[in-house]
Amino acid sequence: MKDCVLVTGGAGFIGSALSTDLFHFGMDVVAVDSFLEQVHPSRKRSEFLDPRVVLIKGDVRSPETWTTLLAEYRPLTIIHLAAETGTAQSLTEATRHASVNVVGTSEMLDALTRADVRPKRILLASSRAVYGEGKWQDPSTGAAFYPLPRTHETLAAGLWEPEAPSGQPGHPLPHRAAEVFPKPTSIYGSTKLAQEHILTSWCGAFGVPLSILRLQNVYGEGQSPFNSYTGIINVFHRMARAGQSIPVYEDGLIGRDFVHVDDVVAAMMACLKANDSEDHLLDVGTGVKTTILDAAMAIAEIYGAPAPHICGKFRDGDVRSAVADVTDLTAETMVKPAITFPDGSKRVGDWLVSRGHI
C-alpha cells in the first residue's frame, strides 16, 4: 500500500490549483472526482491539474470507490473538497446536495475506519455559507444581533438590508469563526455545517488533527466558465466581453469578499504543513468588501463595455453581506491574502480570452 495525499473533488477548480504544491510532501498525490457534468462539461482534465496526479474517477458516496482506492493507497493527508455547490441551486436540489456533502463525507470516514487508516491531518474546504446572514450591529444601540433570513416577500418589496431591533437598517459585521455563530440560511450552507460537525466528531474521537477553512467567494483562472453556480465573475466577464451592460441584482450593494484561488492555496498549504496536532477553524478571504456593483464596474472597464445597470432582481437564499475577518488566519498561518480584486479579475479575464472561453 502506497502512502499518499488524497484530494476529494481533486479534479475541480481548487484541487487543480492546489495540486502541484501537494508534491511538497514527497508522496503520491491522488485525486478522486466524479467529473460532474455541470463542472466538467468536456470531461477533460484541467490544464491546472498537475500531470503527476493520479486521477481516479469515482463518487465519494459509493463504498466501492473507497474500497478500490484504499486497497492501493493509504492517505496520510486528506483534503476534502468534494461537494455540491450553489446556494440557490440547493433550494431546489436539496437531496443531491445533502447526499454528496453529508453522505459523501460519512462514507469517506466509514471507509477509513474499516481500513484502519488514521490520517495525519484532514482539511475541509467549508464555506462562508455556514454563517447565513451572520452577525449584524444595530446602529442605534451598538448591540449585535442575528437577523432572520430575508424572505421572498421582503426581497420582492425591495427591502434589502436586514432590519435591526431598533427598526433601522443594520450594519453587517465581518465573519470571524471565534465570534460569529453559524446560522445558515441555505440548504447548501446547512450541509457544509453538517460536514464540519461530522468531521469534528470523527477526528476528535480518533485523534486526527482537523483544519476547517471557511472560504469566502473563491475565483480565479481555471474556474469553470460554464457553471453559473460557481460564481458571477466569469459570467460578468463573458457579458462585458460581448459588449453588454452587466445586470446587477438588488440595489448593487450586496457585499462580497472575493478571494483569489492562489491565496486560498497559500492558506491551505500553511495548515497542511503544520507539524503539530492543533486543529484550525479559520475564515479565508481578503477581509475587503467588494460590492457586486463595484465588481461589475471593474470588469466592464477592462473591456470598455457599457456601464452596468441595476436591474432590481434578486435570488432567494442570498445573503446581503459576507466578508471575512482574516485576523486569525494571519495569526495562525502567517498567510495574508495579497491579490486584490482588480488584479485578480484582470488575470481571470486574460485567461478566459486566451483560451477562447469568451
Long-range contacts (C-beta under 8 A, 24 or more apart in sequence): 1-71, 1-72, 1-73, 1-74, 2-27, 2-28, 2-72, 2-73, 2-74, 3-27, 3-28, 3-73, 3-74, 3-76, 4-28, 4-29, 4-30, 4-54, 4-73, 4-74, 4-75, 4-76, 5-29, 5-30, 5-75, 5-76, 5-77, 5-78, 5-79, 6-30, 6-31, 6-32, 6-69, 6-73, 6-75, 6-77, 6-78, 6-79, 7-31, 7-32, 7-53, 7-78, 7-79, 7-81, 8-32, 8-33, 8-60, 8-78, 8-79, 8-80, 8-81, 8-82, 8-104, 8-108, 9-33, 9-60, 9-80, 9-81, 9-82, 9-83, 10-49, 10-53, 10-55, 10-79, 10-81, 11-35, 11-40, 11-45, 11-46, 11-49, 11-55, 12-39, 12-40, 12-46, 12-81, 13-39, 13-46, 13-218, 13-220, 13-222, 13-223, 13-224, 13-230, 13-261, 14-81, 14-125, 14-218, 14-261, 14-264, 14-265, 15-49, 15-79, 15-81, 16-46, 16-48, 16-49, 16-50, 16-222, 17-48, 17-220, 17-222, 17-261, 17-262, 17-264, 17-265, 18-79, 18-265, 18-268, 18-269, 19-48, 19-49, 19-50, 19-53, 20-50, 21-265, 21-269, 22-50, 22-79, 22-272, 23-50, 23-52, 24-269, 24-273, 25-76, 25-77, 25-272, 27-76, 28-54, 28-73, 29-53, 29-54, 30-54, 30-55, 30-56, 30-69, 30-73, 30-75, 31-55, 31-56, 32-56, 32-57, 32-58, 32-60, 32-65, 32-69, 32-82, 33-57, 33-58, 33-82, 34-58, 34-59, 34-60, 34-82, 38-227, 38-229, 39-224, 39-227, 39-230, 40-224, 41-224, 41-226, 46-222, 47-222, 48-221, 48-222, 59-104, 60-100, 60-104, 60-105, 60-107, 60-108, 61-99, 61-100, 61-103, 61-104, 61-107, 62-107, 63-107, 63-110, 63-111, 66-107, 66-108, 66-110, 66-111, 66-115, 67-111, 70-111, 70-112, 70-114, 70-115, 70-117, 74-115, 74-117, 75-112, 75-117, 75-119, 76-119, 76-120, 77-119, 77-120, 77-121, 77-122, 77-123, 77-272, 78-108, 78-119, 78-121, 78-122, 78-123, 79-122, 79-123, 79-125, 79-268, 79-272, 80-105, 80-108, 80-122, 80-123, 80-124, 80-125, 80-195, 80-199, 81-125, 83-125, 83-191, 83-192, 83-195, 84-188, 84-191, 85-127, 85-188, 85-229, 85-230, 86-188, 86-229, 86-230, 87-129, 87-186, 87-188, 87-189, 87-315, 87-317, 87-318, 88-186, 88-229, 88-315, 88-316, 88-317, 88-318, 89-188, 89-229, 90-186, 90-187, 90-188, 90-191, 90-317, 91-186, 91-187, 91-316, 91-317, 94-187, 97-187, 97-188, 97-191, 98-187, 98-191, 98-194, 101-188, 101-191, 101-192, 101-194, 101-195, 102-191, 102-194, 102-195, 102-198, 105-194, 105-195, 105-198, 105-199, 106-198, 109-198, 109-199, 109-202, 118-206, 118-207, 118-208, 119-208, 120-208, 120-209, 121-208, 121-209, 121-210, 121-211, 121-271, 121-272, 121-274, 122-199, 122-203, 122-208, 122-209, 122-210, 122-211, 123-210, 123-211, 123-212, 123-213, 123-268, 123-271, 123-272, 124-195, 124-196, 124-199, 124-210, 124-211, 124-212, 124-213, 125-213, 125-215, 125-268, 126-192, 126-193, 126-195, 126-196, 126-212, 126-213, 126-214, 126-215, 127-188, 127-189, 127-192, 127-214, 127-215, 128-175, 128-214, 128-215, 128-216, 128-217, 128-257, 128-283, 128-285, 128-322, 128-324, 129-184, 129-186, 129-188, 129-189, 129-192, 130-182, 130-184, 130-189, 130-192, 130-193, 130-196, 130-214, 131-175, 131-180, 131-182, 131-183, 131-184, 131-189, 131-214, 131-319, 131-322, 132-182, 132-183, 132-184, 132-185, 132-186, 132-189, 132-319, 133-162, 133-172, 133-183, 133-185, 133-319, 133-320, 133-321, 134-172, 134-173, 134-175, 134-180, 134-183, 134-319, 134-321, 134-322, 135-172, 135-173, 135-179, 135-180, 135-181, 136-162, 136-164, 136-170, 136-171, 136-172, 136-173, 137-164, 137-170, 137-171, 137-172, 137-173, 138-164, 138-165, 138-166, 138-168, 138-170, 138-171, 139-164, 139-166, 139-168, 139-169, 139-170, 139-171, 140-164, 140-166, 140-168, 141-165, 141-166, 144-173, 145-170, 146-181, 146-183, 149-185, 149-317, 150-185, 150-318, 150-319, 150-320, 152-316, 155-250, 155-314, 155-316, 156-314, 158-251, 158-312, 160-250, 160-251, 160-253, 160-254, 160-320, 161-320, 162-320, 172-255, 172-320, 172-321, 172-323, 174-287, 174-323, 174-324, 174-325, 175-214, 175-216, 175-283, 175-285, 175-322, 175-323, 175-324, 175-325, 176-283, 176-324, 176-325, 176-327, 176-328, 177-214, 177-281, 177-282, 177-283, 177-328, 178-281, 178-328, 179-325, 185-317, 185-319, 186-317, 203-279, 207-277, 209-274, 209-276, 209-277, 209-278, 209-279, 210-279, 210-280, 211-268, 211-271, 211-272, 211-274, 211-279, 211-280, 211-282, 212-279, 212-280, 212-281, 212-282, 213-264, 213-267, 213-268, 213-271, 213-280, 213-282, 213-283, 213-284, 214-281, 214-282, 214-283, 214-284, 214-324, 215-259, 215-264, 215-284, 215-285, 216-256, 216-257, 216-258, 216-259, 216-283, 216-284, 216-285, 216-286, 216-322, 216-323, 216-324, 217-256, 217-257, 217-258, 217-259, 217-285, 217-322, 218-259, 218-260, 218-261, 218-264, 219-258, 219-259, 219-260, 219-261, 219-344, 219-345, 219-348, 220-260, 220-261, 220-262, 220-344, 220-347, 220-348, 221-261, 221-347, 221-348, 221-351, 222-261, 222-351, 223-261, 223-348, 225-352, 225-357, 225-358, 232-292, 232-295, 233-258, 233-295, 233-299, 233-345, 233-348, 234-348, 234-352, 234-357, 234-358, 236-295, 236-296, 236-299, 236-300, 237-299, 237-302, 237-345, 237-348, 237-349, 237-352, 237-358, 238-352, 238-357, 238-358, 239-305, 240-299, 240-300, 240-302, 240-303, 240-305, 241-303, 241-305, 241-349, 241-352, 241-353, 241-358, 242-358, 243-303, 243-305, 243-306, 244-305, 244-306, 245-300, 245-305, 245-306, 245-307, 245-308, 245-309, 246-296, 246-299, 246-300, 246-305, 246-308, 246-309, 247-308, 247-309, 247-311, 247-313, 248-292, 248-293, 248-296, 248-308, 248-309, 248-310, 248-311, 249-292, 249-311, 249-312, 249-313, 249-314, 249-315, 249-318, 250-292, 250-310, 250-312, 250-313, 250-314, 251-310, 251-312, 252-291, 252-292, 252-293, 252-296, 252-308, 252-310, 253-291, 253-292, 253-293, 254-291, 254-292, 254-318, 254-320, 254-321, 255-289, 255-290, 255-291, 255-320, 255-321, 255-322, 255-323, 256-289, 256-290, 256-291, 256-292, 256-295, 256-321, 256-322, 256-323, 257-285, 257-286, 257-287, 257-288, 257-289, 257-290, 257-322, 257-323, 257-324, 258-286, 258-290, 258-295, 258-341, 258-344, 258-345, 259-284, 259-285, 259-286, 259-324, 259-337, 260-337, 260-339, 260-344, 260-347, 262-339, 263-335, 263-337, 263-338, 263-339, 266-335, 266-337, 267-329, 267-333, 267-335, 267-337, 270-333, 270-334, 270-335, 271-333, 280-332, 280-333, 282-328, 282-329, 282-332, 282-333, 283-324, 283-325, 283-326, 283-328, 283-329, 284-324, 284-326, 284-329, 284-337, 285-323, 285-324, 285-326, 285-337, 286-324, 286-326, 286-337, 286-339, 286-340, 286-341, 287-323, 287-324, 287-325, 287-326, 287-337, 288-323, 288-340, 288-341, 289-321, 289-323, 290-341, 295-341, 295-345, 298-341, 298-342, 298-345, 299-345, 299-349, 302-345, 302-346, 302-349, 303-349
